[in-house]
Amino acid sequence: PAKKGKTHQGYYWVHHCPIDGTVLFDYQPGRSREAADHVLAGFKGYLQSDGYAAYDKIGKREGVTHLNCWAHARREFDKAKDNDRERAEKALSFIQKLYAVEAQAREQNLSPEQRKSLRLEKALPVINEFGKWMFDQMKHQLILPKSPIGKAFKYSMDRWDQLSAYLFDGILEIDNNLVENAIRPLALGRKNYLFAGSHSAAERAAGIYSFFAICKKHEVNPYEWLKYTLENIMSINHKDIRNLYPQNYKKLQQV
């Protein structure tokens, strides 16, 4: 049990749905799979995560398609440049080609169906060539497994199916940088105030972070939203409480 007067660690688990722009900060005292399950217990659909093992069993459940993040894979090769610059830069050049396809899709404002077609045409051959190259390097024992470049290879090869799964559907993203962007204010705040005060205070802070992150996603002024919410929350029917959510508040202001 927690000792009175002592500081304790806790963790924010951040969930983001790029389709409707919902962001959820969920505070949990631990980092186990049970903590991840707090939100994802009944989840079905596409689940994209970094390589943290707590998501692996959730990703194997029926009805869940697990995706990993190319930005995290890229970081591993970037860290390996001092160890084996030639191979690290070759791997990074493959990943750069994958991101070039994503840039083209954004510039042309492609629909999900069009983005999937473009990826199958241009990204799939790169992924196949990249995978074959890594397999050949490992097969011929050209890389020490415990070296930084060996760990970078293992990181990607262990997650190859999950890294490639974004090709399944044009609504999917190549990485989870949208979540990374959402947690930047949290990282800044953590440097400024260090402590939440208590577990319950951290839970309340998670709610505030969630609402303000949604405001940012939907280009809603957080002050105006909060003022409107505090002025109307007492008079609104509990069945209509969702109308006060930032994304729905914006729709009300546009009517």
C-alpha positions as CSV (number, residue, x, y, z in Angstrom):
1,P,0.0,0.0,0.0
2,A,1.0,3.6,-0.6
3,K,2.7,5.2,2.4
4,K,1.4,8.5,3.5
5,G,3.7,11.5,2.8
6,K,5.6,9.6,0.1
7,T,5.5,10.5,-3.6
8,H,4.2,7.8,-6.1
9,Q,4.5,7.4,-9.8
10,G,1.5,7.3,-12.1
11,Y,1.0,7.2,-15.8
12,Y,-1.2,8.8,-18.4
13,W,-2.4,6.5,-21.1
14,V,-3.3,8.6,-24.1
15,H,-5.9,7.4,-26.7
16,H,-6.7,9.1,-29.9
17,C,-9.3,8.4,-32.6
18,P,-8.2,10.2,-35.8
19,I,-11.6,9.6,-37.4
20,D,-13.6,11.8,-35.1
21,G,-10.8,13.7,-33.4
22,T,-11.4,12.4,-29.9
23,V,-8.5,12.4,-27.4
24,L,-8.7,10.7,-24.0
25,F,-6.1,10.9,-21.3
26,D,-6.6,8.1,-18.8
27,Y,-4.6,8.1,-15.6
28,Q,-3.5,4.8,-14.0
29,P,-1.1,4.1,-11.2
30,G,0.6,1.4,-13.1
31,R,1.9,0.3,-16.6
32,S,0.5,-3.2,-16.8
33,R,-1.8,-4.6,-19.5
34,E,-4.6,-4.2,-16.9
35,A,-4.0,-0.5,-17.0
36,A,-4.3,-0.5,-20.8
37,D,-7.4,-2.6,-20.5
38,H,-9.1,0.0,-18.4
39,V,-10.1,1.8,-21.7
40,L,-9.6,-1.0,-24.2
41,A,-11.4,-3.9,-22.5
42,G,-14.2,-4.2,-25.0
43,F,-12.4,-2.5,-27.9
44,K,-12.7,-3.9,-31.4
45,G,-11.2,-2.4,-34.5
46,Y,-7.8,-1.0,-35.5
47,L,-5.4,-0.4,-32.6
48,Q,-2.2,1.4,-33.3
49,S,0.5,1.6,-30.6
50,D,4.2,1.9,-30.1
51,G,6.1,-1.3,-29.3
52,Y,5.2,-1.4,-25.6
53,A,4.4,-5.0,-24.7
54,A,1.2,-4.2,-22.7
55,Y,-0.6,-3.8,-26.0
56,D,0.5,-7.1,-27.5
57,K,-2.2,-9.3,-25.9
58,I,-4.9,-6.8,-26.6
59,G,-3.7,-6.6,-30.2
60,K,-4.2,-10.4,-30.5
61,R,-7.8,-10.4,-29.4
62,E,-10.5,-11.4,-31.8
63,G,-11.8,-8.4,-33.7
64,V,-8.7,-6.3,-33.1
65,T,-6.1,-5.5,-35.8
66,H,-2.9,-4.3,-34.2
67,L,-0.7,-1.7,-36.0
68,N,2.7,-0.5,-34.9
69,C,4.3,2.9,-35.6
70,W,6.9,3.6,-38.2
71,A,8.1,6.7,-36.4
72,H,9.2,4.5,-33.4
73,A,10.9,2.0,-35.8
74,R,12.7,5.0,-37.5
75,R,14.0,6.2,-34.1
76,E,15.7,2.8,-33.4
77,F,17.6,3.1,-36.7
78,D,18.4,6.8,-36.0
79,K,19.9,5.8,-32.6
80,A,22.0,3.1,-34.4
81,K,23.8,5.5,-36.8
82,D,26.8,5.9,-34.5
83,N,27.1,2.1,-34.4
84,D,26.6,1.2,-38.1
85,R,26.0,4.3,-40.2
86,E,25.9,2.5,-43.5
87,R,23.1,0.1,-42.6
88,A,21.3,2.5,-40.4
89,E,21.1,5.1,-43.2
90,K,20.0,2.5,-45.7
91,A,17.2,1.5,-43.5
92,L,16.3,5.1,-42.9
93,S,16.2,5.7,-46.7
94,F,13.6,2.9,-47.0
95,I,11.5,4.5,-44.3
96,Q,11.9,7.9,-45.9
97,K,10.4,6.5,-49.1
98,L,7.4,5.3,-47.1
99,Y,6.9,8.8,-45.7
100,A,7.2,10.3,-49.2
101,V,4.2,8.3,-50.2
102,E,2.3,9.7,-47.2
103,A,3.4,13.3,-48.2
104,Q,2.1,12.7,-51.7
105,A,-1.3,11.5,-50.4
106,R,-1.6,14.6,-48.2
107,E,-0.6,17.0,-51.0
108,Q,-3.1,15.5,-53.3
109,N,-5.8,15.4,-50.6
110,L,-6.6,11.8,-51.5
111,S,-9.6,10.0,-50.2
112,P,-9.0,6.9,-48.0
113,E,-9.7,4.6,-51.0
114,Q,-7.2,6.6,-53.1
115,R,-4.6,6.6,-50.4
116,K,-4.9,2.8,-50.0
117,S,-4.4,2.4,-53.8
118,L,-1.4,4.8,-53.8
119,R,0.2,2.9,-50.9
120,L,-0.3,-0.5,-52.6
121,E,1.3,0.9,-55.7
122,K,4.2,2.7,-54.2
123,A,4.7,1.8,-50.5
124,L,4.1,-2.0,-50.7
125,P,7.1,-2.6,-53.0
126,V,9.3,-0.5,-50.7
127,I,8.2,-2.6,-47.6
128,N,8.8,-5.8,-49.5
129,E,12.3,-4.7,-50.5
130,F,13.1,-3.4,-47.1
131,G,12.0,-6.6,-45.4
132,K,14.0,-8.8,-47.8
133,W,17.1,-6.7,-47.2
134,M,16.8,-7.0,-43.4
135,F,16.2,-10.7,-43.6
136,D,19.3,-11.2,-45.8
137,Q,21.4,-9.2,-43.4
138,M,20.3,-11.3,-40.4
139,K,20.4,-14.5,-42.4
140,H,24.1,-14.1,-43.2
141,Q,24.9,-13.0,-39.7
142,L,26.3,-9.7,-40.8
143,I,24.9,-8.0,-37.7
144,L,25.6,-8.5,-34.0
145,P,22.2,-9.1,-32.3
146,K,23.0,-7.1,-29.2
147,S,24.5,-4.1,-31.1
148,P,22.4,-0.9,-31.6
149,I,21.9,-1.8,-35.2
150,G,21.0,-5.4,-34.3
151,K,18.4,-4.1,-31.8
152,A,17.0,-1.8,-34.5
153,F,16.7,-4.7,-36.9
154,K,15.0,-6.8,-34.2
155,Y,12.6,-4.1,-33.3
156,S,11.3,-3.8,-36.8
157,M,11.4,-7.5,-37.7
158,D,9.6,-8.6,-34.6
159,R,6.8,-6.1,-35.5
160,W,6.9,-6.5,-39.3
161,D,3.2,-7.5,-39.8
162,Q,2.0,-4.8,-37.4
163,L,4.2,-2.2,-39.2
164,S,2.8,-3.2,-42.6
165,A,-0.8,-3.3,-41.4
166,Y,-1.5,0.3,-42.3
167,L,-1.7,-0.8,-45.9
168,F,-5.0,-2.5,-45.1
169,D,-7.1,0.6,-45.1
170,G,-6.7,4.2,-46.2
171,I,-8.1,5.6,-43.0
172,L,-5.1,4.3,-41.1
173,E,-2.0,6.3,-40.3
174,I,1.6,5.3,-40.9
175,D,2.5,6.2,-37.3
176,N,0.9,7.4,-34.1
177,N,2.4,10.9,-34.2
178,L,-1.1,12.3,-33.8
179,V,-1.0,10.9,-30.2
180,E,2.6,12.2,-29.8
181,N,1.3,15.7,-30.7
182,A,-1.6,15.4,-28.2
183,I,0.8,14.7,-25.3
184,R,3.2,17.6,-25.9
185,P,1.3,19.9,-23.5
186,L,1.5,17.2,-20.9
187,A,5.3,16.9,-21.3
188,L,5.6,20.7,-21.0
189,G,3.4,20.7,-17.9
190,R,5.3,17.9,-16.3
191,K,8.4,20.0,-16.4
192,N,6.7,23.0,-14.9
193,Y,4.8,21.6,-12.0
194,L,6.3,18.1,-11.5
195,F,3.5,16.7,-9.1
196,A,-0.2,16.2,-9.4
197,G,-0.8,16.1,-5.6
198,S,-2.6,12.8,-5.5
199,H,-3.8,10.0,-7.7
200,S,-7.3,11.5,-7.6
201,A,-5.9,14.9,-8.6
202,A,-4.1,13.3,-11.5
203,E,-7.4,11.7,-12.6
204,R,-9.0,15.1,-12.6
205,A,-6.1,16.5,-14.6
206,A,-6.5,13.7,-17.1
207,G,-10.1,15.0,-17.7
208,I,-8.9,18.5,-18.3
209,Y,-6.1,17.4,-20.6
210,S,-8.7,15.4,-22.6
211,F,-11.1,18.2,-23.1
212,F,-8.4,20.8,-24.0
213,A,-6.8,18.3,-26.4
214,I,-10.1,17.9,-28.1
215,C,-10.5,21.6,-28.3
216,K,-7.2,21.9,-30.1
217,K,-8.1,19.1,-32.5
218,H,-11.4,20.8,-33.4
219,E,-10.0,24.4,-33.4
220,V,-12.2,25.4,-30.5
221,N,-11.1,28.2,-28.3
222,P,-10.8,26.4,-24.9
223,Y,-11.7,29.5,-22.8
224,E,-14.9,30.1,-24.8
225,W,-15.8,26.4,-24.6
226,L,-15.2,26.2,-20.9
227,K,-17.2,29.4,-20.2
228,Y,-20.1,28.1,-22.2
229,T,-19.9,24.7,-20.5
230,L,-19.9,26.1,-17.0
231,E,-22.8,28.4,-17.8
232,N,-24.9,25.6,-19.2
233,I,-24.0,22.4,-17.4
234,M,-26.5,23.0,-14.6
235,S,-29.5,23.5,-16.9
236,I,-28.8,20.8,-19.6
237,N,-30.5,17.4,-19.4
238,H,-28.1,14.7,-18.5
239,K,-29.1,12.8,-21.6
240,D,-27.8,15.7,-23.7
241,I,-24.5,16.1,-21.8
242,R,-22.6,15.1,-24.9
243,N,-23.7,18.4,-26.5
244,L,-21.2,20.1,-24.3
245,Y,-18.3,18.2,-25.7
246,P,-15.9,20.5,-27.5
247,Q,-16.5,19.0,-31.0
248,N,-20.3,19.2,-30.5
249,Y,-20.1,22.7,-29.0
250,K,-18.4,23.8,-32.2
251,K,-21.3,22.4,-34.3
252,L,-23.8,24.3,-32.1
253,Q,-21.9,27.6,-32.7
254,Q,-22.1,27.0,-36.4
255,V,-25.9,26.6,-36.6
